[in-house]
Amino acid sequence: MKFLTLIIALVMLAGCSYTPNISKIVEQQPVIEQKTTKVSTFLIAGFYPFWEQKKFPPQIAINDNINLLYHAFVWPDEKGNLIVPKNFDNSEIINIAQNKNIKVLLSVGGGNTSKSFSVVLNNKDLFYKFAYQLINFVVKNNYNGIDIDWEFPKNTDDAYNLNKFVEFLRQNLGENYIINIDLPFSNYSGRYFDIDFLKNFVNYFVVMTYDYSGAWSSISGYNAPLTPGFCNSHSIQKSIEYWLARGVKSKSILLGIPFYGRAFNSDEPCQEFNQSFAATYRNILSLLKSDDYQYFWDFMTKTPYLINKKNRIYYSFDDPSSINAKIRYAFDMNLGGVAIWEITQDIVNNHHTLLPDIAQTVKNNELLN
């Protein structure tokens, strides 16, 4: 009860420089112990979703080659409560990661759990209730920062309130915590991220350069094309150029790398389809051993794909060759690193199958640069 009373008391903030669509400023700031964070030059970051923890425990999933680990996800409900899902076991994750000198960020939001951001951040009481619960959880559990995965702000009010939320987090966490924001790959949702404001408070921006094609598409395209192809007008190259033009500093960009692919019921790329689903790299590896599937390399998009002519199935995915090309591109563009969704999807027999290649490619490129 005393702890609850303390939390409620902290929900009063003094000296706050903004009002997130509200008429009053709160009157107290909490005193929070700050920590020092040091990260390497070119980062390898990775998401670790809570629903995979039981199948792939941290002793297996957390690899020495990672620099930043995003523990996903917690989220707000419409009453401003921080929802921490059942089996969200963080103590072992944080201990194992930090013993390997890996910084752990609490990832808030998610593709299916972001809908309440708009309501919560637009209401004074809910804003502060959620913000302080989030800050408290981060500090109490010894996280190194926060990753905001709001998918996605939909209007200028959302953009304004995201600005003030990020500013509030930075003011209360201090400069030594990491704040990370995940960005979409195009202007359709990207227009509601105010980069000129956000970059004053954010350490890294993960550009989610995947899901360029899927069940929502009109034709069977490429999941993560590095460059434009016959059936993809969007590409990683165009996405990075877009965000650089918007004012994101190159060194603060982490380029998204998918450890999964997309399957379509078509017998080649750029065809109409009526079914699509995601497949982990682990599952795709098993298909590579099958005589029913033929491997192809698309020179335009610099991505591989598989085709099963008999069953009319086409898989767009990433492998060491395409990931190496993306890392080379990241170095050429002077980006800050890469971010993987998600780190359990390449695990076979308790070993990572893509992460070691990524680490070696990064080392090779660092020697060249």
N, C-alpha and C positions, 0 to 999 in steps of 0.2 A: 504494500500500500504506500509505504514511504517512497519507493522507487517510482510508482505511478504519479504520486504527488510531485516529485521532482521533475518528471517529464512534462507534466502539465505546466509547471512553473516556467520551464524553459521555453514554452511556446510564446513567450513575449520577447520581442526583439527591439532594441534601441538602435538608432542611427541608421535604419534601413533606408536605402536611397531610392526606393521605387515602390509602386503599388500595383500588384497584378490584377488590374481591373477591379480594384476595391477602393473604398473611401477612407480607409484608416490604416495607419502603420502601427505595428505592434512595438513593444517597448523594451525588450530585453534580448540580449544575445547570450547563448551558452558559451561557457569556457570549455574548449575542446583541446585535448592534447594532440599536438601535431607530430607527424613522423617524417622522416627523411626517406625519399624514394629516389633510387638511381636505376636507370635503365640503359641498355646498350644502344648503339648507334642505329642499326637496322633491326627493327623489332619483328619477332615472330609471336603473334598473339593468337589466342584460340578461345572459342566458346566451349564451355562444359555445361550442358544442360542437366538439370537435377534429375530428370526422368531416366537418364542413362547411368546414374551413379551406382545403382544396384548391380546392373549387368557389367559395367566397366568401372570398378572402384578406383579411387584416386591413385592407389599404388600402381595401377596399370595405365590409367589414362593420362596422368600428369607426367609429361616427358621433360627431360633436362633441357631440351632445345627450345622450349617456350620461354618467353620473357614476360608476357602479360597473359593472365588467365581471367576470362570473364565467366563468373559463376552465374548461370542463367536458370530461371528468372524468378524475380519477385515482381509484384505489380500493385497498383492502387485499385481499390474497389470504389464504387460510386459514393461511398460515405467517407472517403478519405483515409481509410485504413490501409496500412501496408499488409498485403497478403503474402505470407510466406508459406508456400505449399508444403504439404506433408512430405516427409522424407527429404526435406531440404537440409541435408547434413553438411554443415560448413566447417566444423572444427577440424576434422581430419583433412579436408581439402586445403584449408589455410595453412595448417601445420606442415603438411607435406610440401606444398608449393613454396612457402616462404623459407623452408629449410634448403630448398634448391635455388634460392634467390629469385624466385618468380613472384612478381607482384600480382595480387588477386583483387579484381574489381567485382563489386556486386552489380549484376546486370539487371536493370529494372525495365519492365515493359514486355516486349516480345511480339511476334507476329499476330498471335491470337489473344493477347492479354493487354493491349494498349488502349482499349476503347474508353476507359474511364479517365485517362489523362485530361481530356478536354474539359470534362465536367469539374474535376477536382481542382485543376489549376486556375479555373475561372471563378472560384469561390474563395473568399478570404479565409473563412474558418477551415474549409477542407484543405486549402493550399498549405497552411501552416501545420495543420494536423498531420498531413501526409509527409511534408518535408521534414519535420522533426522526427517522426517515426523512422523515416529512411536514414537520416543522419545518425540517430541513436543506434540503429541496427548496424550500420557501417562501423561506427567507432567501437561499440561494445564487442563486436565480433572480430575486430582487428583486420578488417579489409583495408586495402591500400587506396581505394577510391570507388567511383561509381561510373558505370556505363549506362547511358540513357538510350534505350532502344524503343522510342516512340514511333510506331508504324501506323499512321503518320499524321502530323499536323495537317489540317484540312482547310484552314482559313487564316486570315490575318490576326484574329483574336488568339488562335492557338499559337501562332508564331510569337506574338507579344508575350504570352504567358510562359512559353518555353524559355524565352530570353530571361524573364524575371526569375523563373525557377532555377536556371543554371547560375545566374548571378547570386541568388540566395544560397545555393549550395556552396559556391566558392567562398562567399563571405563568411560562412559558418564553419566550413571545413578547413579553410586556410589554403596556403599555396602549396603545401607539401603533400596533399592528396591529389590523386589523378582523377580528372573528369574527362570522360570519353562520350562522344555522341555518334550514333550510327546513322548514316545518311543513305537515302535511296540513290539509285543509279541515274535518275533523269530529272528533268525539270518538273515533270507532272506533279510529284510530291515535293521535290527539292525546292520549289519556289517559296515554300513556307518555312524554310530554315534561314534565319537572318544571320548570315555568316559574318557580316561586318561587326555585329554585336557579339555573337557567340565566341568568336575566335579570341576575344579578350579574356575568356574564362576557361576555355576548353584546351586540354593538352593534345588529344588525338581525335580525329574523325575517321571512323571506319566507313568506307564507301562499300556498300553491299553490292558488289559487282558479280551478281549471280541472279538466277531466276529471270533471265532475259526472255526465256520462253517457258511455257508450261500449259496447264489446262486452260488458262485464260486466253491463250494465243489462238490465232486463226489458222496457223500452219505449224508444222513440226520444225522448230528452229533449234538454236544452240543455247545451252544453259548459261554459259559464261564465255562468250566469244571475245578474244583479245582485240581483234580488229573486225570491222564490218564484213559481212558475208552476203551471199545471195539472198538469204531470207532473214537477215537481221540488220535493220538500220541502226539500232543501238549496239554499242560495244563497250568494252572496258576502256579502250582508248578514248572514245568520245565522252564517257562518264568522267574520267579523270580530267580531261580537258575542260569539261563543263565546270567542275568544282574549282579547278585552278582559276578559271575565268571569274568565278563568283567570289574569289578572294581567299580561299582556303590555302594556307601555306603548304607547300609541297611536303615539307618534313613532318607536318602534323597529319598527313594522310596515311592511313593503313588500307591497303588494297585487299578487298575480300577475295578469299580463295575457297571454293566449295569442295568439300570432301564427299560430294554426292553428285548424282547426275539426274537427268530427266528422261523418262521413257515415253514414247508415243506409239500408237498402233498405226504406223506407216512403214513402208519398206525403204524409205530414204528421207533425207532432210527436205524441208521446204514443201511438204505435202499436207493436204487436209487430213484431219484425224478427228476422232470422237472420244478418245480416252488418253489420259496421261497420268503418270505417277512418278514420284521421286524414288531413287534407288541409291543406297549408300555405295561408296567405293568398295567396301568389303563385299557387297553382293555382286557388284560389277566384275570384280576380280574373278569370281567363280565362273562368270559367263565367258571371260576371256579364255578359259580352259576348254570351253565347249566347242565342238565342231559345227554346231548350229549357228554360231555367230562369227561374222567376219569383221575384222578391224579395219578402219579407214582413218586417214588423216586429212583434215581439211586445211589446205595451205592458206586459204584466205583468212579464216578465223583463228588459225593456229590451235585447233582443238581436235581431239579424236572423237570417233563415234563407232558404235557397233550396229550391225544390221543382221537380223534374222529374217531372211527372205521367206522361209517356210511359214512362219507364224506372223509375219508382217509386224515386227517390232524394231524400233529404232531408238538407240540410247545415245544421248549427248552427255558427255562427262569430261572430267579432267584426270590426267595421269601425270607421271613425272615429266614427260616431255612438254606438255602444255603448261604445267605449273612452272617449270624452268623458264619458259618463255615469258611468263607473267612476272616472275621475279626479276628477270633481266630488264623487262620494261620498267618495273618499279625502280630499279637502280638508275636506269637511263633518265627517268623523270625526277630523280632525286627525292623519291617518296620516303616516308618514315619507316615503312615496313609492310607486312602483310597480316591479315587477320583471317583465321580459319573458322568456317562453320561446317561441321563442328568436329572436335578432336577425337571423338570416339568412332567416327565413321570409317576410319582406315584401319582399325584394330582387327588383326587376324591372329588367332592363337595367342592372345595376350601381348601382341607386339604391334607397334605402329608400322605401317607399310609405306606411308607417304612422308611423314614427318622427318625421318632421317634424310631423305632426298632433299627436302626443303632446306634443312640445316646445312647440308653440304653445298647446295647451290648458293645459299647466302654467303658461305665462307669463300667459295670460289669467286663470286662477284665482288666481295670486299677486297680480295687480292688484286682484282683487275682495276679497282677504283682507288 
